[in-house]
Amino acid sequence: MGKKCLEYINDLNDYLDGEIEPSLCAEIEAHVGECNNCRIMVDTLRQTVKLCREGKEEKLPESLENKLNGMLKAHWEKKFGKQS
Amino acid sequence: MNEKEDIKLAQSGDFKAFNRLIESNKSKLYSLALKMTGNKLDAEDIVSETLIKAIDNIEKFRGESAFGTWLYSIALNQSRAHLAKQKQTDLKDFDEYLPGNNSEELHQQKNLQLFDWDDPHSQLESAELRKIIQQAIDELPFKFKEVFLLRYLEELSIKEIAEMIDETVASTKSRVLRAKLVVRDSLSKTFEERYGQKMS
């Protein structure tokens, strides 16, 4: 990657999150249009986030849910006393 | 019943209100802990310990953040304790993750063209892809892993994460970007090994 590419690296978060000044955004887009490595970098960084977000919520295992119900109630009653 | 009312009720000893507060957060906490540790048993311990700590400290919660965000910060402390025994290394500088700036690549005069991923879903089975993604996240040292997951799994803002980890916005932003570059770099190497030759 050339010197120009490195100058943009610190702005990549804001650029990818769409939180960048329009003039800098246009500058980066013009550069990405000309530089194949930067195009791949931007594209693969976007894919990185997308892939890591996939299947993001794991369901709580039923055995843990059951364990928590009893354990938390017992701990609560130890602190606050028995609930009516 | 809204969150603020439930917090007041829970702080005065109402267990049902506490249950309502944690209900929507339990699975999220488990997902975060699982990604953080890569281990189901550790993740279960972290969720249990987090909720016990939340009971112990419920009256200290002042409502300056969402209740879920407060639970995340407790879960991060618990995760840190679980991962403390693991070897923590720092990351290389930013530019080491960019082609042509990596000392190893320069030394070996390797091809400095980045690998274009195409669509990993069309190249790899879903289960294999999930494993590769978790391995890439596992490679991150804790301080990078926590900000990466809070930003992209829990979708917290940079400002919220900065407050949670007691760092400046600039430093948090830089940490998130470094984490993202490292995960990208790891995924890229694996994808190139798995299907790079098939594509060329």
Interface residues (C-beta under 8 A of the other chain):
Chain A: M1 G2 C5 L6 I9 N10 L12 N13 D14 N36 N37 I40 M41 D43 T44 L45 Q47 T48 V49 L51 C52 R53 E54 G55 K56 E57 E58 K59 L60 P61 L64 E65 K67 L68 M71 L72 K73 H75 W76 E77 K79 F80 G81 Q83
Chain B: G13 D14 F15 K16 F18 N19 I22 K26 S27 K28 Y30 S31 L34 K40 E44 V47 S48 L51 I52 I55 D56 F94 D95 L98 P99 G100 N101 L112 Q113 L114 F115 D116 W117 P120 L129 R130 I133 I137 F148 Y152 L153 I158 K173 S174 V176 L177 K180 L181 V183 R184 L187 S188
